[in-house]
Amino acid sequence: MSSQTPRLSRRTLFAGAGTAGALAVAATALPGAKSVAPVSAAANLPKPDKGGGYVLSEHVKRYYKTTLV
């Protein structure tokens, strides 16, 4: 009989790392569950009557600045 030591495969390694990461996130997030305040003032604006709703917010302006070449 041959005695073989079990090898750790990549699939097992990544599955274990993913499980450990998910448990760490859950342990951190669950005890201190708080309500989140709105991120931007644009979310609080009333919706237009005729549809649309695009708002040039600071976030969008910052994104456009990153796309300049």
PDB file with SEQRES, HELIX, SHEET and CRYST1 records, atoms N, CA, C and O in Angstrom:
SEQRES   1 A   69  MET SER SER GLN THR PRO ARG LEU SER ARG ARG THR LEU          
SEQRES   2 A   69  PHE ALA GLY ALA GLY THR ALA GLY ALA LEU ALA VAL ALA          
SEQRES   3 A   69  ALA THR ALA LEU PRO GLY ALA LYS SER VAL ALA PRO VAL          
SEQRES   4 A   69  SER ALA ALA ALA ASN LEU PRO LYS PRO ASP LYS GLY GLY          
SEQRES   5 A   69  GLY TYR VAL LEU SER GLU HIS VAL LYS ARG TYR TYR LYS          
SEQRES   6 A   69  THR THR LEU VAL                                              
HELIX    1 AA1 ARG A   10  ALA A   29  1                                  20    
HELIX    2 AA2 ALA A   41  ASN A   44  5                                   4    
HELIX    3 AA3 GLU A   58  THR A   66  1                                   9    
CRYST1    1.000    1.000    1.000  90.00  90.00  90.00 P 1           1          
ATOM      1  N   MET A   1       0.833  -1.178   0.000  1.00  0.00           N  
ATOM      2  CA  MET A   1       0.000   0.000   0.000  1.00  0.00           C  
ATOM      3  C   MET A   1       0.879   1.243   0.000  1.00  0.00           C  
ATOM      4  O   MET A   1       1.921   1.299   0.654  1.00  0.00           O  
ATOM      5  N   SER A   2       0.445   2.186  -0.718  1.00  0.00           N  
ATOM      6  CA  SER A   2       1.207   3.430  -0.769  1.00  0.00           C  
ATOM      7  C   SER A   2       0.527   4.474   0.104  1.00  0.00           C  
ATOM      8  O   SER A   2      -0.695   4.626   0.073  1.00  0.00           O  
ATOM      9  N   SER A   3       1.318   5.179   0.868  1.00  0.00           N  
ATOM     10  CA  SER A   3       0.742   6.235   1.692  1.00  0.00           C  
ATOM     11  C   SER A   3       0.954   7.565   0.981  1.00  0.00           C  
ATOM     12  O   SER A   3       2.082   8.015   0.779  1.00  0.00           O  
ATOM     13  N   GLN A   4      -0.143   8.165   0.617  1.00  0.00           N  
ATOM     14  CA  GLN A   4      -0.078   9.445  -0.079  1.00  0.00           C  
ATOM     15  C   GLN A   4      -0.620  10.533   0.839  1.00  0.00           C  
ATOM     16  O   GLN A   4      -1.667  10.372   1.467  1.00  0.00           O  
ATOM     17  N   THR A   5       0.096  11.620   0.903  1.00  0.00           N  
ATOM     18  CA  THR A   5      -0.397  12.748   1.672  1.00  0.00           C  
ATOM     19  C   THR A   5      -1.324  13.559   0.775  1.00  0.00           C  
ATOM     20  O   THR A   5      -1.003  13.791  -0.390  1.00  0.00           O  
ATOM     21  N   PRO A   6      -2.461  13.991   1.294  1.00  0.00           N  
ATOM     22  CA  PRO A   6      -3.393  14.753   0.466  1.00  0.00           C  
ATOM     23  C   PRO A   6      -2.794  16.110   0.082  1.00  0.00           C  
ATOM     24  O   PRO A   6      -2.236  16.819   0.919  1.00  0.00           O  
ATOM     25  N   ARG A   7      -2.924  16.446  -1.187  1.00  0.00           N  
ATOM     26  CA  ARG A   7      -2.392  17.719  -1.671  1.00  0.00           C  
ATOM     27  C   ARG A   7      -3.478  18.787  -1.608  1.00  0.00           C  
ATOM     28  O   ARG A   7      -4.666  18.503  -1.760  1.00  0.00           O  
ATOM     29  N   LEU A   8      -3.055  19.978  -1.389  1.00  0.00           N  
ATOM     30  CA  LEU A   8      -3.968  21.107  -1.347  1.00  0.00           C  
ATOM     31  C   LEU A   8      -4.102  21.662  -2.763  1.00  0.00           C  
ATOM     32  O   LEU A   8      -3.136  22.186  -3.318  1.00  0.00           O  
ATOM     33  N   SER A   9      -5.278  21.550  -3.342  1.00  0.00           N  
ATOM     34  CA  SER A   9      -5.475  22.022  -4.706  1.00  0.00           C  
ATOM     35  C   SER A   9      -5.830  23.505  -4.696  1.00  0.00           C  
ATOM     36  O   SER A   9      -6.231  24.053  -3.669  1.00  0.00           O  
ATOM     37  N   ARG A  10      -5.679  24.137  -5.837  1.00  0.00           N  
ATOM     38  CA  ARG A  10      -6.026  25.558  -5.939  1.00  0.00           C  
ATOM     39  C   ARG A  10      -7.500  25.787  -5.673  1.00  0.00           C  
ATOM     40  O   ARG A  10      -7.872  26.781  -5.048  1.00  0.00           O  
ATOM     41  N   ARG A  11      -8.334  24.887  -6.136  1.00  0.00           N  
ATOM     42  CA  ARG A  11      -9.775  25.030  -5.940  1.00  0.00           C  
ATOM     43  C   ARG A  11     -10.115  25.040  -4.451  1.00  0.00           C  
ATOM     44  O   ARG A  11     -10.912  25.862  -3.998  1.00  0.00           O  
ATOM     45  N   THR A  12      -9.514  24.133  -3.699  1.00  0.00           N  
ATOM     46  CA  THR A  12      -9.748  24.073  -2.258  1.00  0.00           C  
ATOM     47  C   THR A  12      -9.199  25.310  -1.561  1.00  0.00           C  
ATOM     48  O   THR A  12      -9.824  25.844  -0.645  1.00  0.00           O  
ATOM     49  N   LEU A  13      -8.045  25.756  -1.993  1.00  0.00           N  
ATOM     50  CA  LEU A  13      -7.428  26.933  -1.398  1.00  0.00           C  
ATOM     51  C   LEU A  13      -8.295  28.175  -1.599  1.00  0.00           C  
ATOM     52  O   LEU A  13      -8.539  28.925  -0.653  1.00  0.00           O  
ATOM     53  N   PHE A  14      -8.763  28.395  -2.844  1.00  0.00           N  
ATOM     54  CA  PHE A  14      -9.586  29.579  -3.114  1.00  0.00           C  
ATOM     55  C   PHE A  14     -10.955  29.488  -2.452  1.00  0.00           C  
ATOM     56  O   PHE A  14     -11.503  30.500  -2.015  1.00  0.00           O  
ATOM     57  N   ALA A  15     -11.505  28.292  -2.377  1.00  0.00           N  
ATOM     58  CA  ALA A  15     -12.788  28.127  -1.697  1.00  0.00           C  
ATOM     59  C   ALA A  15     -12.649  28.447  -0.213  1.00  0.00           C  
ATOM     60  O   ALA A  15     -13.517  29.098   0.369  1.00  0.00           O  
ATOM     61  N   GLY A  16     -11.571  27.996   0.393  1.00  0.00           N  
ATOM     62  CA  GLY A  16     -11.339  28.290   1.804  1.00  0.00           C  
ATOM     63  C   GLY A  16     -11.088  29.772   2.049  1.00  0.00           C  
ATOM     64  O   GLY A  16     -11.589  30.342   3.018  1.00  0.00           O  
ATOM     65  N   ALA A  17     -10.312  30.391   1.165  1.00  0.00           N  
ATOM     66  CA  ALA A  17     -10.035  31.823   1.312  1.00  0.00           C  
ATOM     67  C   ALA A  17     -11.310  32.641   1.124  1.00  0.00           C  
ATOM     68  O   ALA A  17     -11.533  33.616   1.842  1.00  0.00           O  
ATOM     69  N   GLY A  18     -12.139  32.253   0.170  1.00  0.00           N  
ATOM     70  CA  GLY A  18     -13.399  32.961  -0.048  1.00  0.00           C  
ATOM     71  C   GLY A  18     -14.341  32.820   1.130  1.00  0.00           C  
ATOM     72  O   GLY A  18     -14.999  33.782   1.528  1.00  0.00           O  
ATOM     73  N   THR A  19     -14.405  31.637   1.678  1.00  0.00           N  
ATOM     74  CA  THR A  19     -15.255  31.408   2.839  1.00  0.00           C  
ATOM     75  C   THR A  19     -14.764  32.208   4.044  1.00  0.00           C  
ATOM     76  O   THR A  19     -15.562  32.809   4.762  1.00  0.00           O  
ATOM     77  N   ALA A  20     -13.467  32.214   4.258  1.00  0.00           N  
ATOM     78  CA  ALA A  20     -12.910  32.971   5.380  1.00  0.00           C  
ATOM     79  C   ALA A  20     -13.158  34.470   5.201  1.00  0.00           C  
ATOM     80  O   ALA A  20     -13.475  35.168   6.165  1.00  0.00           O  
ATOM     81  N   GLY A  21     -13.014  34.959   3.984  1.00  0.00           N  
ATOM     82  CA  GLY A  21     -13.267  36.376   3.720  1.00  0.00           C  
ATOM     83  C   GLY A  21     -14.717  36.740   3.943  1.00  0.00           C  
ATOM     84  O   GLY A  21     -15.019  37.783   4.525  1.00  0.00           O  
ATOM     85  N   ALA A  22     -15.624  35.881   3.481  1.00  0.00           N  
ATOM     86  CA  ALA A  22     -17.053  36.152   3.662  1.00  0.00           C  
ATOM     87  C   ALA A  22     -17.428  36.144   5.140  1.00  0.00           C  
ATOM     88  O   ALA A  22     -18.225  36.969   5.587  1.00  0.00           O  
ATOM     89  N   LEU A  23     -16.859  35.220   5.891  1.00  0.00           N  
ATOM     90  CA  LEU A  23     -17.136  35.182   7.327  1.00  0.00           C  
ATOM     91  C   LEU A  23     -16.577  36.407   8.048  1.00  0.00           C  
ATOM     92  O   LEU A  23     -17.197  36.917   8.982  1.00  0.00           O  
ATOM     93  N   ALA A  24     -15.421  36.873   7.620  1.00  0.00           N  
ATOM     94  CA  ALA A  24     -14.840  38.066   8.238  1.00  0.00           C  
ATOM     95  C   ALA A  24     -15.693  39.298   7.969  1.00  0.00           C  
ATOM     96  O   ALA A  24     -15.900  40.126   8.856  1.00  0.00           O  
ATOM     97  N   VAL A  25     -16.182  39.412   6.749  1.00  0.00           N  
ATOM     98  CA  VAL A  25     -17.050  40.547   6.403  1.00  0.00           C  
ATOM     99  C   VAL A  25     -18.353  40.470   7.186  1.00  0.00           C  
ATOM    100  O   VAL A  25     -18.824  41.478   7.712  1.00  0.00           O  
ATOM    101  N   ALA A  26     -18.928  39.293   7.266  1.00  0.00           N  
ATOM    102  CA  ALA A  26     -20.186  39.139   8.001  1.00  0.00           C  
ATOM    103  C   ALA A  26     -20.001  39.433   9.484  1.00  0.00           C  
ATOM    104  O   ALA A  26     -20.859  40.062  10.104  1.00  0.00           O  
ATOM    105  N   ALA A  27     -18.901  38.987  10.051  1.00  0.00           N  
ATOM    106  CA  ALA A  27     -18.657  39.235  11.471  1.00  0.00           C  
ATOM    107  C   ALA A  27     -18.438  40.709  11.753  1.00  0.00           C  
ATOM    108  O   ALA A  27     -18.777  41.194  12.832  1.00  0.00           O  
ATOM    109  N   THR A  28     -17.877  41.420  10.797  1.00  0.00           N  
ATOM    110  CA  THR A  28     -17.642  42.846  10.971  1.00  0.00           C  
ATOM    111  C   THR A  28     -18.909  43.655  10.752  1.00  0.00           C  
ATOM    112  O   THR A  28     -19.151  44.636  11.456  1.00  0.00           O  
ATOM    113  N   ALA A  29     -19.709  43.257   9.795  1.00  0.00           N  
ATOM    114  CA  ALA A  29     -20.871  44.052   9.399  1.00  0.00           C  
ATOM    115  C   ALA A  29     -22.087  43.829  10.287  1.00  0.00           C  
ATOM    116  O   ALA A  29     -22.827  44.776  10.554  1.00  0.00           O  
ATOM    117  N   LEU A  30     -22.308  42.624  10.744  1.00  0.00           N  
ATOM    118  CA  LEU A  30     -23.547  42.323  11.456  1.00  0.00           C  
ATOM    119  C   LEU A  30     -23.693  43.004  12.817  1.00  0.00           C  
ATOM    120  O   LEU A  30     -24.760  43.562  13.075  1.00  0.00           O  
ATOM    121  N   PRO A  31     -22.716  42.998  13.687  1.00  0.00           N  
ATOM    122  CA  PRO A  31     -22.930  43.609  14.999  1.00  0.00           C  
ATOM    123  C   PRO A  31     -23.186  45.113  14.950  1.00  0.00           C  
ATOM    124  O   PRO A  31     -23.916  45.635  15.794  1.00  0.00           O  
ATOM    125  N   GLY A  32     -22.619  45.802  14.007  1.00  0.00           N  
ATOM    126  CA  GLY A  32     -22.765  47.248  13.954  1.00  0.00           C  
ATOM    127  C   GLY A  32     -23.637  47.707  12.809  1.00  0.00           C  
ATOM    128  O   GLY A  32     -23.319  48.702  12.159  1.00  0.00           O  
ATOM    129  N   ALA A  33     -24.727  47.011  12.544  1.00  0.00           N  
ATOM    130  CA  ALA A  33     -25.594  47.388  11.427  1.00  0.00           C  
ATOM    131  C   ALA A  33     -26.242  48.738  11.728  1.00  0.00           C  
ATOM    132  O   ALA A  33     -26.976  48.892  12.703  1.00  0.00           O  
ATOM    133  N   LYS A  34     -25.952  49.700  10.871  1.00  0.00           N  
ATOM    134  CA  LYS A  34     -26.495  51.048  11.019  1.00  0.00           C  
ATOM    135  C   LYS A  34     -27.130  51.464   9.708  1.00  0.00           C  
ATOM    136  O   LYS A  34     -26.794  50.930   8.651  1.00  0.00           O  
ATOM    137  N   SER A  35     -28.044  52.412   9.774  1.00  0.00           N  
ATOM    138  CA  SER A  35     -28.623  52.917   8.536  1.00  0.00           C  
ATOM    139  C   SER A  35     -27.628  53.877   7.886  1.00  0.00           C  
ATOM    140  O   SER A  35     -26.913  54.608   8.573  1.00  0.00           O  
ATOM    141  N   VAL A  36     -27.594  53.863   6.570  1.00  0.00           N  
ATOM    142  CA  VAL A  36     -26.642  54.663   5.820  1.00  0.00           C  
ATOM    143  C   VAL A  36     -27.334  55.942   5.340  1.00  0.00           C  
ATOM    144  O   VAL A  36     -28.443  55.892   4.809  1.00  0.00           O  
ATOM    145  N   ALA A  37     -26.676  57.079   5.531  1.00  0.00           N  
ATOM    146  CA  ALA A  37     -27.208  58.357   5.081  1.00  0.00           C  
ATOM    147  C   ALA A  37     -27.062  58.463   3.567  1.00  0.00           C  
ATOM    148  O   ALA A  37     -26.202  57.802   2.987  1.00  0.00           O  
ATOM    149  N   PRO A  38     -27.891  59.287   2.913  1.00  0.00           N  
ATOM    150  CA  PRO A  38     -27.751  59.466   1.467  1.00  0.00           C  
ATOM    151  C   PRO A  38     -26.363  59.974   1.107  1.00  0.00           C  
ATOM    152  O   PRO A  38     -25.777  60.778   1.833  1.00  0.00           O  
ATOM    153  N   VAL A  39     -25.843  59.499  -0.018  1.00  0.00           N  
ATOM    154  CA  VAL A  39     -24.490  59.829  -0.417  1.00  0.00           C  
ATOM    155  C   VAL A  39     -24.394  61.225  -0.990  1.00  0.00           C  
ATOM    156  O   VAL A  39     -23.463  61.964  -0.667  1.00  0.00           O  
ATOM    157  N   SER A  40     -25.336  61.598  -1.832  1.00  0.00           N  
ATOM    158  CA  SER A  40     -25.235  62.895  -2.482  1.00  0.00           C  
ATOM    159  C   SER A  40     -26.544  63.658  -2.367  1.00  0.00           C  
ATOM    160  O   SER A  40     -27.600  63.084  -2.100  1.00  0.00           O  
ATOM    161  N   ALA A  41     -26.450  64.956  -2.573  1.00  0.00           N  
ATOM    162  CA  ALA A  41     -27.637  65.794  -2.546  1.00  0.00           C  
ATOM    163  C   ALA A  41     -28.494  65.570  -3.783  1.00  0.00           C  
ATOM    164  O   ALA A  41     -29.692  65.850  -3.759  1.00  0.00           O  
ATOM    165  N   ALA A  42     -27.903  65.071  -4.865  1.00  0.00           N  
ATOM    166  CA  ALA A  42     -28.647  64.832  -6.096  1.00  0.00           C  
ATOM    167  C   ALA A  42     -29.718  63.766  -5.888  1.00  0.00           C  
ATOM    168  O   ALA A  42     -30.727  63.774  -6.593  1.00  0.00           O  
ATOM    169  N   ALA A  43     -29.531  62.867  -4.959  1.00  0.00           N  
ATOM    170  CA  ALA A  43     -30.512  61.824  -4.700  1.00  0.00           C  
ATOM    171  C   ALA A  43     -31.772  62.387  -4.061  1.00  0.00           C  
ATOM    172  O   ALA A  43     -32.836  61.774  -4.149  1.00  0.00           O  
ATOM    173  N   ASN A  44     -31.666  63.540  -3.422  1.00  0.00           N  
ATOM    174  CA  ASN A  44     -32.804  64.133  -2.734  1.00  0.00           C  
ATOM    175  C   ASN A  44     -33.601  65.084  -3.608  1.00  0.00           C  
ATOM    176  O   ASN A  44     -34.631  65.593  -3.166  1.00  0.00           O  
ATOM    177  N   LEU A  45     -33.163  65.342  -4.831  1.00  0.00           N  
ATOM    178  CA  LEU A  45     -33.875  66.253  -5.713  1.00  0.00           C  
ATOM    179  C   LEU A  45     -35.161  65.612  -6.221  1.00  0.00           C  
ATOM    180  O   LEU A  45     -35.204  64.401  -6.437  1.00  0.00           O  
ATOM    181  N   PRO A  46     -36.222  66.421  -6.417  1.00  0.00           N  
ATOM    182  CA  PRO A  46     -37.462  65.852  -6.951  1.00  0.00           C  
ATOM    183  C   PRO A  46     -37.270  65.394  -8.394  1.00  0.00           C  
ATOM    184  O   PRO A  46     -36.459  65.955  -9.132  1.00  0.00           O  
ATOM    185  N   LYS A  47     -38.019  64.376  -8.783  1.00  0.00           N  
ATOM    186  CA  LYS A  47     -37.911  63.854 -10.134  1.00  0.00           C  
ATOM    187  C   LYS A  47     -38.637  64.787 -11.103  1.00  0.00           C  
ATOM    188  O   LYS A  47     -39.671  65.356 -10.753  1.00  0.00           O  
ATOM    189  N   PRO A  48     -38.107  64.950 -12.318  1.00  0.00           N  
ATOM    190  CA  PRO A  48     -38.750  65.816 -13.292  1.00  0.00           C  
ATOM    191  C   PRO A  48     -40.096  65.244 -13.752  1.00  0.00           C  
ATOM    192  O   PRO A  48     -40.306  64.031 -13.728  1.00  0.00           O  
ATOM    193  N   ASP A  49     -41.004  66.138 -14.170  1.00  0.00           N  
ATOM    194  CA  ASP A  49     -42.339  65.728 -14.588  1.00  0.00           C  
ATOM    195  C   ASP A  49     -42.327  64.955 -15.905  1.00  0.00           C  
ATOM    196  O   ASP A  49     -43.124  64.037 -16.092  1.00  0.00           O  
ATOM    197  N   LYS A  50     -41.428  65.321 -16.819  1.00  0.00           N  
ATOM    198  CA  LYS A  50     -41.436  64.739 -18.156  1.00  0.00           C  
ATOM    199  C   LYS A  50     -40.402  63.636 -18.325  1.00  0.00           C  
ATOM    200  O   LYS A  50     -39.957  63.381 -19.445  1.00  0.00           O  
ATOM    201  N   GLY A  51     -40.020  62.995 -17.272  1.00  0.00           N  
ATOM    202  CA  GLY A  51     -39.036  61.922 -17.383  1.00  0.00           C  
ATOM    203  C   GLY A  51     -37.628  62.474 -17.325  1.00  0.00           C  
ATOM    204  O   GLY A  51     -37.411  63.602 -16.884  1.00  0.00           O  
ATOM    205  N   GLY A  52     -36.690  61.693 -17.762  1.00  0.00           N  
ATOM    206  CA  GLY A  52     -35.297  62.128 -17.707  1.00  0.00           C  
ATOM    207  C   GLY A  52     -34.750  61.903 -16.319  1.00  0.00           C  
ATOM    208  O   GLY A  52     -34.838  60.800 -15.781  1.00  0.00           O  
ATOM    209  N   GLY A  53     -34.196  62.925 -15.747  1.00  0.00           N  
ATOM    210  CA  GLY A  53     -33.684  62.816 -14.404  1.00  0.00           C  
ATOM    211  C   GLY A  53     -32.177  62.839 -14.320  1.00  0.00           C  
ATOM    212  O   GLY A  53     -31.622  62.629 -13.242  1.00  0.00           O  
ATOM    213  N   TYR A  54     -31.483  63.092 -15.443  1.00  0.00           N  
ATOM    214  CA  TYR A  54     -30.025  63.155 -15.403  1.00  0.00           C  
ATOM    215  C   TYR A  54     -29.602  64.410 -14.666  1.00  0.00           C  
ATOM    216  O   TYR A  54     -30.081  65.505 -14.960  1.00  0.00           O  
ATOM    217  N   VAL A  55     -28.709  64.248 -13.712  1.00  0.00           N  
ATOM    218  CA  VAL A  55     -28.200  65.371 -12.934  1.00  0.00           C  
ATOM    219  C   VAL A  55     -26.687  65.354 -13.026  1.00  0.00           C  
ATOM    220  O   VAL A  55     -26.053  64.330 -12.773  1.00  0.00           O  
ATOM    221  N   LEU A  56     -26.112  66.486 -13.387  1.00  0.00           N  
ATOM    222  CA  LEU A  56     -24.660  66.605 -13.457  1.00  0.00           C  
ATOM    223  C   LEU A  56     -24.153  66.883 -12.044  1.00  0.00           C  
ATOM    224  O   LEU A  56     -23.965  68.033 -11.647  1.00  0.00           O  
ATOM    225  N   SER A  57     -23.936  65.806 -11.299  1.00  0.00           N  
ATOM    226  CA  SER A  57     -23.513  65.924  -9.909  1.00  0.00           C  
ATOM    227  C   SER A  57     -21.998  66.037  -9.826  1.00  0.00           C  
ATOM    228  O   SER A  57     -21.302  65.932 -10.836  1.00  0.00           O  
ATOM    229  N   GLU A  58     -21.495  66.253  -8.620  1.00  0.00           N  
ATOM    230  CA  GLU A  58     -20.050  66.338  -8.410  1.00  0.00           C  
ATOM    231  C   GLU A  58     -19.370  65.013  -8.757  1.00  0.00           C  
ATOM    232  O   GLU A  58     -18.261  64.991  -9.291  1.00  0.00           O  
ATOM    233  N   HIS A  59     -20.044  63.929  -8.450  1.00  0.00           N  
ATOM    234  CA  HIS A  59     -19.486  62.618  -8.773  1.00  0.00           C  
ATOM    235  C   HIS A  59     -19.312  62.464 -10.279  1.00  0.00           C  
ATOM    236  O   HIS A  59     -18.283  61.966 -10.735  1.00  0.00           O  
ATOM    237  N   VAL A  60     -20.300  62.882 -11.047  1.00  0.00           N  
ATOM    238  CA  VAL A  60     -20.229  62.777 -12.507  1.00  0.00           C  
ATOM    239  C   VAL A  60     -19.149  63.714 -13.048  1.00  0.00           C  
ATOM    240  O   VAL A  60     -18.401  63.339 -13.950  1.00  0.00           O  
ATOM    241  N   LYS A  61     -19.066  64.910 -12.512  1.00  0.00           N  
ATOM    242  CA  LYS A  61     -18.030  65.852 -12.954  1.00  0.00           C  
ATOM    243  C   LYS A  61     -16.636  65.295 -12.680  1.00  0.00           C  
ATOM    244  O   LYS A  61     -15.734  65.432 -13.506  1.00  0.00           O  
ATOM    245  N   ARG A  62     -16.464  64.671 -11.522  1.00  0.00           N  
ATOM    246  CA  ARG A  62     -15.174  64.083 -11.171  1.00  0.00           C  
ATOM    247  C   ARG A  62     -14.837  62.929 -12.123  1.00  0.00           C  
ATOM    248  O   ARG A  62     -13.681  62.746 -12.505  1.00  0.00           O  
ATOM    249  N   TYR A  63     -15.861  62.155 -12.500  1.00  0.00           N  
ATOM    250  CA  TYR A  63     -15.622  61.066 -13.451  1.00  0.00           C  
ATOM    251  C   TYR A  63     -15.198  61.628 -14.805  1.00  0.00           C  
ATOM    252  O   TYR A  63     -14.256  61.123 -15.414  1.00  0.00           O  
ATOM    253  N   TYR A  64     -15.871  62.649 -15.275  1.00  0.00           N  
ATOM    254  CA  TYR A  64     -15.511  63.229 -16.571  1.00  0.00           C  
ATOM    255  C   TYR A  64     -14.085  63.773 -16.564  1.00  0.00           C  
ATOM    256  O   TYR A  64     -13.396  63.701 -17.581  1.00  0.00           O  
ATOM    257  N   LYS A  65     -13.637  64.311 -15.443  1.00  0.00           N  
ATOM    258  CA  LYS A  65     -12.260  64.810 -15.360  1.00  0.00           C  
ATOM    259  C   LYS A  65     -11.261  63.660 -15.481  1.00  0.00           C  
ATOM    260  O   LYS A  65     -10.169  63.851 -16.016  1.00  0.00           O  
ATOM    261  N   THR A  66     -11.614  62.483 -14.999  1.00  0.00           N  
ATOM    262  CA  THR A  66     -10.690  61.343 -15.091  1.00  0.00           C  
ATOM    263  C   THR A  66     -10.611  60.780 -16.499  1.00  0.00           C  
ATOM    264  O   THR A  66      -9.660  60.069 -16.820  1.00  0.00           O  
ATOM    265  N   THR A  67     -11.585  61.080 -17.344  1.00  0.00           N  
ATOM    266  CA  THR A  67     -11.580  60.534 -18.699  1.00  0.00           C  
ATOM    267  C   THR A  67     -10.871  61.449 -19.695  1.00  0.00           C  
ATOM    268  O   THR A  67     -10.696  61.067 -20.852  1.00  0.00           O  
ATOM    269  N   LEU A  68     -10.464  62.632 -19.283  1.00  0.00           N  
ATOM    270  CA  LEU A  68      -9.771  63.532 -20.197  1.00  0.00           C  
ATOM    271  C   LEU A  68      -8.397  62.983 -20.543  1.00  0.00           C  
ATOM    272  O   LEU A  68      -7.679  62.476 -19.681  1.00  0.00           O  
ATOM    273  N   VAL A  69      -8.045  63.093 -21.806  1.00  0.00           N  
ATOM    274  CA  VAL A  69      -6.739  62.569 -22.246  1.00  0.00           C  
ATOM    275  C   VAL A  69      -5.783  63.717 -22.465  1.00  0.00           C  
ATOM    276  O   VAL A  69      -4.631  63.498 -22.837  1.00  0.00           O  
TER     277      VAL A  69                                                      
END                                                                             
